[in-house]
Amino acid sequence: MLDVGGGAGVVAAAVLAAYPRAKVTLQDYSEPMIEFARKTLAGRAGQVRYVLCDLRDAAWEAAVGGPGSLRPHFVVVAVVTQVRELLNSTRRRVDQHQLAR
């Protein structure tokens, strides 16, 4: 899964909880947010790769794994609504701003 603008790792954590064998690439442009996500996802260290890059930089695709590797990730982007429902079903309060990033 590619978590673009992954911030604190809230969505990545929910996906990993629902799909325990999943692998996540969490991208964010903020080093403090990447560090926060590392703490949030500390128990999943082997499943998460953190990428610090800015989507305004044309090299972001290569930074997250290259254009050829993005195709399967977009399947996950299509289920953002399902992730929101998953979070709601577990009664976790999530700031909608974090999900919209």
C-alpha positions in Angstrom: 0.0 0.0 0.0 1.2 3.5 -0.8 0.1 6.0 1.9 0.6 9.4 0.1 0.8 12.2 2.6 0.7 9.5 5.3 1.3 12.0 8.2 1.1 10.3 11.6 0.4 6.9 10.1 -3.2 6.7 11.1 -4.5 5.2 7.8 -1.5 2.9 7.5 -2.1 1.6 11.0 -5.8 0.9 10.2 -4.9 -0.9 7.0 -2.2 -3.0 8.8 -4.6 -3.9 11.5 -7.1 -5.1 8.9 -4.5 -6.8 6.7 -1.7 -7.9 9.0 0.5 -9.2 6.2 0.4 -6.0 4.2 3.4 -3.9 3.3 3.2 -0.1 3.5 5.2 2.7 1.9 4.4 5.8 3.9 5.3 9.0 2.1 5.2 12.5 3.6 7.1 15.8 3.0 7.5 16.5 6.7 10.3 14.9 8.6 8.5 15.5 12.0 5.4 13.7 10.7 7.6 10.8 9.4 9.1 10.5 12.9 5.6 10.6 14.4 4.5 7.8 12.1 7.6 5.7 13.1 6.3 5.9 16.7 2.7 5.2 15.7 3.8 2.1 13.6 6.7 1.0 15.8 5.4 -2.5 16.2 5.2 -2.9 12.4 8.8 -1.9 11.6 9.4 -4.8 9.1 6.2 -3.9 7.2 6.6 -0.2 6.7 9.0 1.8 4.6 9.2 5.6 5.2 9.8 8.0 2.3 10.5 11.7 2.9 9.8 13.5 -0.4 7.6 16.3 -1.8 5.0 15.5 -4.4 5.8 18.8 -6.1 9.2 17.3 -7.0 9.0 15.3 -10.2 11.3 12.6 -8.6 8.7 11.6 -6.0 7.6 8.5 -8.0 11.1 7.2 -8.0 11.4 7.9 -4.3 8.4 5.7 -3.5 9.5 2.9 -5.8 9.2 4.1 -9.4 6.3 4.5 -11.8 6.1 0.8 -12.5 5.6 0.0 -8.8 2.7 2.5 -8.4 0.0 0.6 -10.3 -0.9 -1.9 -7.6 -0.9 0.9 -5.0 -3.7 2.7 -6.7 -6.0 -0.2 -5.9 -5.7 0.8 -2.3 -6.3 4.4 -3.1 -9.7 3.3 -4.5 -10.7 1.8 -1.2 -10.2 5.0 0.9 -13.9 5.0 1.7 -13.6 1.4 3.0 -10.7 2.5 5.2 -12.8 5.3 6.6 -15.6 2.8 7.3 -13.1 0.4 8.9 -11.9 3.2 11.2 -15.4 4.2 12.1 -16.4 0.5 12.8 -13.6 0.2 15.3 -14.8 3.4 16.9 -11.5 5.1 16.5 -11.9 8.9 16.2 -9.9 10.1 13.2 -9.5 13.7 12.2 -11.0 13.9 8.7 -8.2 16.3 7.8 -5.7 13.5 8.3 -7.6 11.2 6.0 -8.0 13.8 3.3 -4.2 14.5 3.1 
